[in-house]
Amino acid sequence: MSPEEIRWGAKYITLIICNVVALYHVYYFYKKTQKLRDEVMEKDKIIYEKEKLIQKLSSSGGFYSSISK
């Protein structure tokens, strides 16, 4: 192989390695973002359920007002 072919092959291999590393990073950060998004959605669901329960209790007079009657 000529030196020109070796240089071309080395550049080609380097380009492939860089693309593989870049794709790995994209996949890693996508998974990390997806995990964080799932955690936030779970917390939002819990907050929504608590707010709904508070609203239900406050509209019905609540637990303490039913005891005092």
N, C-alpha and C positions, 0 to 999 in steps of 0.2 A: 504494500500500500504506500502511496505517496504521502508526503507530509501534508499536502493540501487535503487529502481524503481523511487523514487522521484528525486534522483540525476540525473539519466539517462534522465528522462522527462525534468528536468530543463535544462540540456545540450542541449537536442534536441530542445526545445523551443528557447533557446538562439541562437543556430545555425540558425534556421529559421529566427529569427528577424535580425540577422547580414546579412544574405543573402538578405533579402528584402531591408534593408538599402543600401547595396552595389549595388543592381540592380537599386534602385532609383537614386543613385549618377551617375551610368553609363548612365542612361537615361537622367538625367539633363545635364550632360556635353556633351552628344551627341547632344541634342537640342541646347545648347549654341554654340557649335562648328558649327552646321549646320547654325545657324543664322548668325554667323560671316562670314562663307564661302559665304553665299548668299550676304551679304553686300559687301564683297571684289569683288565678281563677278560682281555686279552691278557697282561698281566704275571702275573696269577694262573695262567694256563695255562702260561707258561714256568716259573714256580716249581714248579708241580705236576709238570711233566715232569722237572725237575732233581731233585726229591725222590724221584720214582719211580726215576730212574736211580741215585741214591745208595743207595736201599734195595736195588735189584737188585744193585749192586756189593757192598754190605756183606753181603748174604745169601749171595752166591756166593763170598765170601772176598776179593773185590776184585782189582784188577790186581796190586798189589804182592805179595800173598800167593802168587799163582800164579807170579810170577817167582822168589821165594825158595825154592820147592820144588825 
